[in-house]
Amino acid sequence: MRRAWALLLVSVAAGCSSDEPPAEPSRLLAASETSAMPMITLADIAARLRRPTAKATLIVLWRAGTEAESPCLAAANDLAARHHEAGLEVLAVNIDMPDDVRGKALPLLGKLGTLTMKAHAYQDDVMGLGAMLDYTWGGHTPAAYLYDRRGKQLYKGRGGDAVAEAGARVPAALAARR
């Protein structure tokens, strides 16, 4: 079993390709199409966790097609509004396919009104994202991950209550010293 996990991690780290052809350029989002939700990559997320620009960072992974997403996004946006001044950065990372970002995700964000959180469309290897945040993730959304200013993971959770559970830990994360 250990050998299988080691092979999986090596494959993800090495960027193993599959037998599937690369995505057509038309399937990728152009920057002009995502002006309301800019693209973000695995390297961008890793850099944010290494940089101490925020006292705490909450990453929320979501898809537009499930019922649990709307309340979680509203809760994440509310957390961002309440704790932004204290140093919380909330990244709402949408992992939908490009057509779903345009057709479903952007309208769902529009229903939230003013966004305090930073919403992004993820345009990279989803398996790599799972390996970085939580190797047991499995692609389930919504999922929430709370990090302190040093990039240490303080909370990881999946499901409808994940953002609320992470939110309960935000005050302590913001109050913690370096």
TAKANOR-V641322 format. One record per helix or strand. SS is the DSSP state (hx for helix, st for strand). FROM is the first residue (numbers start at 0). LEN is the number of residues. If there is no record, write none. Layout:
ss=[SS SS]
from=[FROM FROM]
len=[LEN LEN]
This chain:
ss=[hx hx hx st hx st hx st hx st hx st st hx]
from=[1 24 30 37 41 55 66 87 97 117 125 142 152 161]
len=[13 3 4 3 9 7 17 7 13 5 8 6 6 14]
